[in-house]
Amino acid sequence: MKNDNYLYCTAVIQTTGKVPYEQLVKHLAELSEKTIAEAGCIMFKVVPLEKATGRFALWEIWKNQAAFYAHHEQTYTKEFFQAELDTIEFFESSEKVEL
């Protein structure tokens, strides 16, 4: 699946404690389902890391930067960020992008 034109992203997020862990899992599953349906999304995977601290890894592959930025313009993505259910502890990508 490796493609030098794809944008590869890894993030580690942690709950802010605004909602119980199970509710955050539900919100992330809903976000994932919508994101996977985007034309520019190759992969969007949410991986639970530490339930006690509410940490998750996000593994993302996008067709290109434009697809990544289009995802961040989606209403559901903006609403997820605005809800402040999590904080981004770590983010790295194969090309420089702005969050």
C-alpha positions as CSV (number, residue, x, y, z in Angstrom):
1,M,0.0,0.0,0.0
2,K,3.0,2.4,0.3
3,N,2.8,5.2,-2.1
4,D,5.2,8.1,-2.1
5,N,2.5,10.5,-3.0
6,Y,0.3,9.6,0.0
7,L,0.3,11.6,3.2
8,Y,0.9,9.4,6.3
9,C,0.0,10.7,9.7
10,T,0.2,9.4,13.2
11,A,-1.3,11.1,16.2
12,V,-1.6,10.2,19.9
13,I,-4.6,11.8,21.6
14,Q,-5.8,11.8,25.2
15,T,-9.2,12.5,26.7
16,T,-9.8,15.8,28.3
17,G,-12.2,14.1,30.7
18,K,-15.3,16.0,29.4
19,V,-17.0,12.7,28.7
20,P,-16.6,9.2,30.0
21,Y,-14.1,6.9,28.1
22,E,-16.9,4.9,26.5
23,Q,-18.5,8.0,25.1
24,L,-15.2,9.2,23.7
25,V,-14.8,5.8,22.0
26,K,-18.3,6.3,20.5
27,H,-17.4,9.7,19.2
28,L,-14.2,8.5,17.7
29,A,-16.0,5.6,16.0
30,E,-18.5,8.0,14.5
31,L,-15.7,10.3,13.3
32,S,-13.8,7.3,11.9
33,E,-16.9,6.0,10.0
34,K,-17.5,9.4,8.4
35,T,-13.8,10.0,7.6
36,I,-13.3,6.6,5.9
37,A,-16.1,7.5,3.5
38,E,-14.2,10.6,2.3
39,A,-12.9,10.2,-1.2
40,G,-9.3,11.2,-0.2
41,C,-9.1,8.9,2.8
42,I,-7.0,5.7,2.3
43,M,-7.0,4.7,6.0
44,F,-8.2,6.2,9.2
45,K,-7.7,3.9,12.2
46,V,-8.4,4.6,15.9
47,V,-6.3,2.3,18.2
48,P,-7.0,2.3,22.0
49,L,-3.7,2.6,23.9
50,E,-4.3,3.1,27.6
51,K,-7.9,2.9,28.9
52,A,-6.9,4.2,32.3
53,T,-5.6,7.5,30.8
54,G,-8.0,7.6,27.8
55,R,-5.2,7.5,25.2
56,F,-5.6,6.5,21.6
57,A,-3.4,6.4,18.5
58,L,-4.8,7.6,15.2
59,W,-3.2,6.2,12.0
60,E,-4.2,8.1,8.9
61,I,-3.3,7.8,5.2
62,W,-4.5,10.4,2.8
63,K,-4.2,10.6,-1.0
64,N,-2.4,13.9,-0.6
65,Q,-2.3,17.1,1.4
66,A,-5.4,18.4,-0.2
67,A,-7.4,15.4,1.0
68,F,-6.0,15.9,4.5
69,Y,-7.1,19.6,4.5
70,A,-10.5,18.8,3.0
71,H,-11.0,16.4,5.9
72,H,-10.3,19.2,8.4
73,E,-12.9,21.4,6.6
74,Q,-15.7,18.8,7.1
75,T,-18.4,19.9,9.5
76,Y,-18.1,16.7,11.6
77,T,-14.3,17.2,11.9
78,K,-14.7,20.8,13.0
79,E,-17.4,19.8,15.5
80,F,-15.2,17.1,17.0
81,F,-12.3,19.5,17.5
82,Q,-14.7,22.2,18.9
83,A,-16.1,19.8,21.4
84,E,-12.6,19.5,23.0
85,L,-13.1,15.9,23.9
86,D,-9.4,15.2,23.5
87,T,-6.0,16.8,23.3
88,I,-3.3,16.0,20.8
89,E,-0.2,14.8,22.6
90,F,1.8,13.9,19.5
91,F,1.4,14.4,15.8
92,E,3.8,13.5,13.0
93,S,3.3,13.2,9.3
94,S,5.3,12.3,6.2
95,E,5.0,15.9,4.9
96,K,4.6,19.1,6.9
97,V,1.0,20.0,7.5
98,E,-0.7,22.5,9.8
99,L,-3.4,21.3,12.2
